Amino acid sequence: MKEKTIDYVLRATWMAVSKMYNEEAGKAGSTMATGFALLSIDPEDGTPSTSLGPKMGMEATSLSRILKTMEEKGLIERKRNPHDGRSVLIYLTDFGKEMRDYSKRVVLRFDESVKENVSDKDLKTFIQVANTITGLISEKKIYTEEISVKQ
């Protein structure tokens, strides 16, 4: 294939963004996954552990590993939900709030840089295309017929 596929462009771009975020997070002794988790936790009211996985698009096993590491590093605390004793709320510690602010600044700086280098029109088109792709996937409109494997 001489022309790059949409899939290739998406993967290559996300890999570059992911690498950049991991490099920035590494400067603070963290990872992109931890930064994403910090940004997904309500800094004031905490967040139910059961809603974090879907919010972040992660499987429970991967999320538990990240939360365990975050707890060991003193970024979060787990507390019983006072309204439902069966569930657990995840709260940010003071250090977790500091690291959340750092993660937020990293993400906002990326946004600023892209906005400085991409026109509003192109950015709006990019977001529309990304939303269309996400919709096609979530509504299962891409693989409506079986693709046969030639042998």
MODELLER restraints for C-alpha pairs under 7 A, 6 or more apart:
rsr = mdl.restraints
at = mdl.atoms
rsr.add(forms.Gaussian(group=physical.xy_distance, feature=features.Distance(at['CA:21:A'], at['CA:32:A']), mean=5.58, stdev=0.5))
rsr.add(forms.Gaussian(group=physical.xy_distance, feature=features.Distance(at['CA:22:A'], at['CA:31:A']), mean=5.28, stdev=0.5))
rsr.add(forms.Gaussian(group=physical.xy_distance, feature=features.Distance(at['CA:22:A'], at['CA:32:A']), mean=4.92, stdev=0.5))
rsr.add(forms.Gaussian(group=physical.xy_distance, feature=features.Distance(at['CA:25:A'], at['CA:31:A']), mean=4.97, stdev=0.5))
rsr.add(forms.Gaussian(group=physical.xy_distance, feature=features.Distance(at['CA:25:A'], at['CA:32:A']), mean=5.99, stdev=0.5))
rsr.add(forms.Gaussian(group=physical.xy_distance, feature=features.Distance(at['CA:34:A'], at['CA:66:A']), mean=6.61, stdev=0.5))
rsr.add(forms.Gaussian(group=physical.xy_distance, feature=features.Distance(at['CA:35:A'], at['CA:100:A']), mean=6.64, stdev=0.5))
rsr.add(forms.Gaussian(group=physical.xy_distance, feature=features.Distance(at['CA:35:A'], at['CA:103:A']), mean=5.38, stdev=0.5))
rsr.add(forms.Gaussian(group=physical.xy_distance, feature=features.Distance(at['CA:38:A'], at['CA:100:A']), mean=5.21, stdev=0.5))
rsr.add(forms.Gaussian(group=physical.xy_distance, feature=features.Distance(at['CA:39:A'], at['CA:100:A']), mean=5.89, stdev=0.5))
rsr.add(forms.Gaussian(group=physical.xy_distance, feature=features.Distance(at['CA:39:A'], at['CA:104:A']), mean=6.97, stdev=0.5))
rsr.add(forms.Gaussian(group=physical.xy_distance, feature=features.Distance(at['CA:40:A'], at['CA:52:A']), mean=6.99, stdev=0.5))
rsr.add(forms.Gaussian(group=physical.xy_distance, feature=features.Distance(at['CA:41:A'], at['CA:47:A']), mean=5.42, stdev=0.5))
rsr.add(forms.Gaussian(group=physical.xy_distance, feature=features.Distance(at['CA:43:A'], at['CA:92:A']), mean=6.10, stdev=0.5))
rsr.add(forms.Gaussian(group=physical.xy_distance, feature=features.Distance(at['CA:43:A'], at['CA:97:A']), mean=6.67, stdev=0.5))
rsr.add(forms.Gaussian(group=physical.xy_distance, feature=features.Distance(at['CA:46:A'], at['CA:89:A']), mean=5.91, stdev=0.5))
rsr.add(forms.Gaussian(group=physical.xy_distance, feature=features.Distance(at['CA:46:A'], at['CA:90:A']), mean=5.26, stdev=0.5))
rsr.add(forms.Gaussian(group=physical.xy_distance, feature=features.Distance(at['CA:46:A'], at['CA:91:A']), mean=4.41, stdev=0.5))
rsr.add(forms.Gaussian(group=physical.xy_distance, feature=features.Distance(at['CA:47:A'], at['CA:89:A']), mean=5.27, stdev=0.5))
rsr.add(forms.Gaussian(group=physical.xy_distance, feature=features.Distance(at['CA:47:A'], at['CA:90:A']), mean=5.21, stdev=0.5))
rsr.add(forms.Gaussian(group=physical.xy_distance, feature=features.Distance(at['CA:47:A'], at['CA:91:A']), mean=6.76, stdev=0.5))
rsr.add(forms.Gaussian(group=physical.xy_distance, feature=features.Distance(at['CA:48:A'], at['CA:88:A']), mean=5.84, stdev=0.5))
rsr.add(forms.Gaussian(group=physical.xy_distance, feature=features.Distance(at['CA:48:A'], at['CA:89:A']), mean=4.31, stdev=0.5))
rsr.add(forms.Gaussian(group=physical.xy_distance, feature=features.Distance(at['CA:48:A'], at['CA:90:A']), mean=6.05, stdev=0.5))
rsr.add(forms.Gaussian(group=physical.xy_distance, feature=features.Distance(at['CA:49:A'], at['CA:88:A']), mean=5.90, stdev=0.5))
rsr.add(forms.Gaussian(group=physical.xy_distance, feature=features.Distance(at['CA:49:A'], at['CA:89:A']), mean=5.72, stdev=0.5))
rsr.add(forms.Gaussian(group=physical.xy_distance, feature=features.Distance(at['CA:49:A'], at['CA:90:A']), mean=6.01, stdev=0.5))
rsr.add(forms.Gaussian(group=physical.xy_distance, feature=features.Distance(at['CA:53:A'], at['CA:59:A']), mean=6.10, stdev=0.5))
rsr.add(forms.Gaussian(group=physical.xy_distance, feature=features.Distance(at['CA:53:A'], at['CA:60:A']), mean=6.07, stdev=0.5))
rsr.add(forms.Gaussian(group=physical.xy_distance, feature=features.Distance(at['CA:53:A'], at['CA:63:A']), mean=6.38, stdev=0.5))
rsr.add(forms.Gaussian(group=physical.xy_distance, feature=features.Distance(at['CA:70:A'], at['CA:76:A']), mean=6.01, stdev=0.5))
rsr.add(forms.Gaussian(group=physical.xy_distance, feature=features.Distance(at['CA:71:A'], at['CA:77:A']), mean=6.22, stdev=0.5))
rsr.add(forms.Gaussian(group=physical.xy_distance, feature=features.Distance(at['CA:74:A'], at['CA:93:A']), mean=6.85, stdev=0.5))
rsr.add(forms.Gaussian(group=physical.xy_distance, feature=features.Distance(at['CA:74:A'], at['CA:95:A']), mean=6.86, stdev=0.5))
rsr.add(forms.Gaussian(group=physical.xy_distance, feature=features.Distance(at['CA:75:A'], at['CA:92:A']), mean=5.94, stdev=0.5))
rsr.add(forms.Gaussian(group=physical.xy_distance, feature=features.Distance(at['CA:75:A'], at['CA:93:A']), mean=5.42, stdev=0.5))
rsr.add(forms.Gaussian(group=physical.xy_distance, feature=features.Distance(at['CA:75:A'], at['CA:95:A']), mean=5.62, stdev=0.5))
rsr.add(forms.Gaussian(group=physical.xy_distance, feature=features.Distance(at['CA:75:A'], at['CA:96:A']), mean=3.91, stdev=0.5))
rsr.add(forms.Gaussian(group=physical.xy_distance, feature=features.Distance(at['CA:76:A'], at['CA:90:A']), mean=6.53, stdev=0.5))
rsr.add(forms.Gaussian(group=physical.xy_distance, feature=features.Distance(at['CA:76:A'], at['CA:91:A']), mean=5.46, stdev=0.5))
rsr.add(forms.Gaussian(group=physical.xy_distance, feature=features.Distance(at['CA:76:A'], at['CA:92:A']), mean=4.43, stdev=0.5))
rsr.add(forms.Gaussian(group=physical.xy_distance, feature=features.Distance(at['CA:76:A'], at['CA:93:A']), mean=5.22, stdev=0.5))
rsr.add(forms.Gaussian(group=physical.xy_distance, feature=features.Distance(at['CA:76:A'], at['CA:96:A']), mean=6.04, stdev=0.5))
rsr.add(forms.Gaussian(group=physical.xy_distance, feature=features.Distance(at['CA:77:A'], at['CA:90:A']), mean=5.85, stdev=0.5))
rsr.add(forms.Gaussian(group=physical.xy_distance, feature=features.Distance(at['CA:77:A'], at['CA:91:A']), mean=5.21, stdev=0.5))
rsr.add(forms.Gaussian(group=physical.xy_distance, feature=features.Distance(at['CA:77:A'], at['CA:92:A']), mean=6.32, stdev=0.5))
rsr.add(forms.Gaussian(group=physical.xy_distance, feature=features.Distance(at['CA:77:A'], at['CA:93:A']), mean=6.56, stdev=0.5))
rsr.add(forms.Gaussian(group=physical.xy_distance, feature=features.Distance(at['CA:78:A'], at['CA:88:A']), mean=6.33, stdev=0.5))
rsr.add(forms.Gaussian(group=physical.xy_distance, feature=features.Distance(at['CA:78:A'], at['CA:89:A']), mean=5.76, stdev=0.5))
rsr.add(forms.Gaussian(group=physical.xy_distance, feature=features.Distance(at['CA:78:A'], at['CA:90:A']), mean=4.78, stdev=0.5))
rsr.add(forms.Gaussian(group=physical.xy_distance, feature=features.Distance(at['CA:78:A'], at['CA:91:A']), mean=6.31, stdev=0.5))
rsr.add(forms.Gaussian(group=physical.xy_distance, feature=features.Distance(at['CA:79:A'], at['CA:88:A']), mean=5.56, stdev=0.5))
rsr.add(forms.Gaussian(group=physical.xy_distance, feature=features.Distance(at['CA:79:A'], at['CA:89:A']), mean=5.30, stdev=0.5))
rsr.add(forms.Gaussian(group=physical.xy_distance, feature=features.Distance(at['CA:79:A'], at['CA:90:A']), mean=6.52, stdev=0.5))
rsr.add(forms.Gaussian(group=physical.xy_distance, feature=features.Distance(at['CA:80:A'], at['CA:87:A']), mean=6.14, stdev=0.5))
rsr.add(forms.Gaussian(group=physical.xy_distance, feature=features.Distance(at['CA:80:A'], at['CA:88:A']), mean=4.53, stdev=0.5))
rsr.add(forms.Gaussian(group=physical.xy_distance, feature=features.Distance(at['CA:80:A'], at['CA:89:A']), mean=6.02, stdev=0.5))
rsr.add(forms.Gaussian(group=physical.xy_distance, feature=features.Distance(at['CA:81:A'], at['CA:87:A']), mean=5.56, stdev=0.5))
rsr.add(forms.Gaussian(group=physical.xy_distance, feature=features.Distance(at['CA:81:A'], at['CA:88:A']), mean=5.17, stdev=0.5))
rsr.add(forms.Gaussian(group=physical.xy_distance, feature=features.Distance(at['CA:81:A'], at['CA:89:A']), mean=5.54, stdev=0.5))
rsr.add(forms.Gaussian(group=physical.xy_distance, feature=features.Distance(at['CA:136:A'], at['CA:142:A']), mean=6.20, stdev=0.5))
